[in-house]
Amino acid sequence: SGDSRKFDPNFKGPTQSRSCTDVLCCLLFILALMVYFAVGILAWSQGDPRKVIYPTDSRGDFCGEQGTKLEKKPLLFYFNILKCASPLVLLEFQCPTTQICVEKCPDRFLTLAKAKRKTEDLQFYSQFCKEGVDITKTTPELLRDRACPAMIFPSKPFTRRCLPALETKKGGFLVIGNETTFTAENNTSVNTTDLLEASKKSNIVMETRQVFMRIFEDYTQSWHWILLGLAVAMALSLMFIVLLRFLAGVMVWVMIFMVLLVIAYGIVHCYMQYVQFRGQPGADVSITDLGLQTDFSVYLQLQQTWLAFMIILCIVEVIVILLLIFLRKRLQIAIALIKEASSVDISVNCVCVCVCVCVCVCVCGCVLQTFNSSNISVVCPDAECMFAFYGGETFYHRYLVLFQFYNLFLFFWCVNFVVALGHVTLAGAFASYYWAAKKPDDIPAFPIFSSLSRALRYHTGSLAFGSLILAFVQVIRVTLEYLDHKLKGAENRCAKFLLSCLKCCFWCLEKCIKFINRNAYIMVAIYGKNFCTSAKDAFFLLMRNIIRVAVLDKVTDFLFFLGKLLIVGIVGIGSFFFFSGRIKAVEDAAPSLNYYWVPILTVVFGTYLIAHGFFSVYGMCVDTLFLCFCEDLERNDGSPERPYLMSPELHDILSVSKATEEEEDRRDGEEEVVLQENGEVQLKEQQRLKQENEEKTPLMQETALKQEVALAQETTIIQETTQKEATNQSQEAVSGKEEKEEQ
């Protein structure tokens, strides 16, 4: 896993001389930014954000735009709203029918053929025809040229569009101006139900826009309270960080207790709401039966909603408690490491500087003077109605998808580059503190700005290289999410399974790359080498200290996450009671909102980002001190010739971790020894039995052989005796026979 570092008396940490790294990636990043700006200029020249908000007619003119001939015609009228029921509406967000701007919506039912009979009706009807049309032409000619609608009916303006004014009378019949049926262009009979369906289809986009308009109204009413809530979150986070500087151990335990208390309060509140809605009419309706509602406050009137919230909070509470139980031995070491990180003199300064820079950037980006004013007075020329967009097939429209993809890719690359720059800057500042032989004399006067200048001057290419790798993976993940969204209605289970596996693999890959990049940036800040070399050195260094990584790094991350949850919980509960009007003292000051959850979620999300910004600085300090400590142990031995640069407190902290590691190794070793001894005893017993068997076997063989020899000898003797007796008998018989013959 790589060679350990050797002692180098000339090593001075991040303040040593260095050269530019990964120059090719730096040039590639600059070129990509130039192309990015070119694409932005092209989008600005070809696009118009007003088309998202204001209705446009078939020629692309904005209805009611100041300084144009349509200034007094703010409403959009559809020639044949029945065509809005086409599925094409869902794809192109446009009704495939002629659309014109009108001063007011029609208030009566009238057909073109009927209007031809009276001059007054024809004059009224003409305002809903195209401008400059000769209304005296015959009805077939006007309909053929699509110069006038075949009929008009009572309508009401809705989001600057004229939609049928449907009314319900007794019996449940829909009527429009006392009419239930009418004749369309092709002389077919159409009832009001068809109009209602067309209106619903055409209203899909408008309902969504209406929700966003209400949300926008809520922001206009509550933006100053949202900023106040974020300011409270910033003050609370800063106070927490300052208290960690002096009362790290106490604050960590208070943080753990408060997190459990806040989650417990959430469980109790959800249960009280669940009990309150029990028995109320309509509260027992399930969320699936209710369906999607634009008024999201309806869901808060259901028992099932509060029951789901309560179950989720209970699961979170149990998980946190179990983690605290299993990590109780590691918490002491992690708390001691946080104490050491808090004692770094520049840690709080880094927090303040980083947060102040972020706030200044946000404020500068929101100043109205930084936005260019527009004074467009040119009227758009006639254009063919494409219904998907206006302007025809230009270079911009043909490659719009590629431009959007490039925009997404550069967005990820730039975001990751900024994050990497922050990591290298903080790591360089903390490393300059650690590797200073004489503190504070050897620490730079402005460690943060010195580290930032080194990063931008020498390591822009390395930062671009690391962020480029991560951007590729993130773009692939977004593409997989898009494909998953498109294949939701598909029945191919194999494709769904493969897509889920790919999403999981690339999610894990992104997490691994982020972890490697973070530690590689620390090594870049310390040694000034290129990205690949730094990533390799950081990886092998962590592998040589893998137990310490698991014991310290991840436990401290868990504690910082609890701190974020605490701050988010406190600010979120306070904003909930304020915006919902449940605080009697400031009930009148709370704004009247359409959706009070809009500012609450905004404050909660912003609070988490603020708390993450504060605690990420501390997390970077812990990671940098940890890697520097591992390097220090490999370079030095604590002798007067090679003294440790770490503080005695930090050495004691991580020595405890090492002792814990060695104790676990010793216990594991003892278990292995016992198992090995038991195995040796069993092996010796088996060998003894085998040896006894081997010793018994020759003896048994010899005894058997002797028995066989003795048996053979006995058999031989018996055979010889029998043979002798037979011989004697035969001789006696022969002798007796001879005697008889002689007689």
DANOR-V689321 format. One record per run of one state. SS is the DSSP state (2 for helix, 1 for strand, 0 for the rest). FROM is the first residue (numbers start at 1). TO is the last residue. If there is no record, write none. Layout:
SS&FROM&TO ; SS&FROM&TO
//
This chain:
0&1&12 ; 2&13&15 ; 0&16&22 ; 2&23&46 ; 0&47&49 ; 2&50&53 ; 0&54&55 ; 1&56&56 ; 0&57&61 ; 1&62&62 ; 0&63&74 ; 1&75&78 ; 0&79&80 ; 2&81&85 ; 0&86&87 ; 2&88&92 ; 0&93&98 ; 1&99&102 ; 0&103&109 ; 1&110&111 ; 2&112&115 ; 0&116&118 ; 2&119&126 ; 0&127&138 ; 2&139&144 ; 0&145&150 ; 1&151&152 ; 0&153&154 ; 1&155&158 ; 0&159&160 ; 1&161&164 ; 0&165&166 ; 1&167&168 ; 0&169&173 ; 1&174&176 ; 0&177&178 ; 1&179&179 ; 0&180&180 ; 1&181&183 ; 0&184&188 ; 1&189&191 ; 2&192&202 ; 0&203&203 ; 2&204&246 ; 0&247&247 ; 2&248&276 ; 0&277&286 ; 2&287&290 ; 0&291&295 ; 2&296&301 ; 0&302&302 ; 2&303&326 ; 0&327&327 ; 2&328&342 ; 0&343&346 ; 2&347&366 ; 0&367&367 ; 2&368&370 ; 0&371&394 ; 2&395&398 ; 0&399&399 ; 2&400&434 ; 0&435&446 ; 2&447&458 ; 0&459&459 ; 2&460&486 ; 0&487&492 ; 2&493&527 ; 0&528&530 ; 2&531&544 ; 0&545&545 ; 2&546&579 ; 0&580&583 ; 2&584&586 ; 0&587&596 ; 2&597&635 ; 0&636&647 ; 2&648&742 ; 0&743&743
//
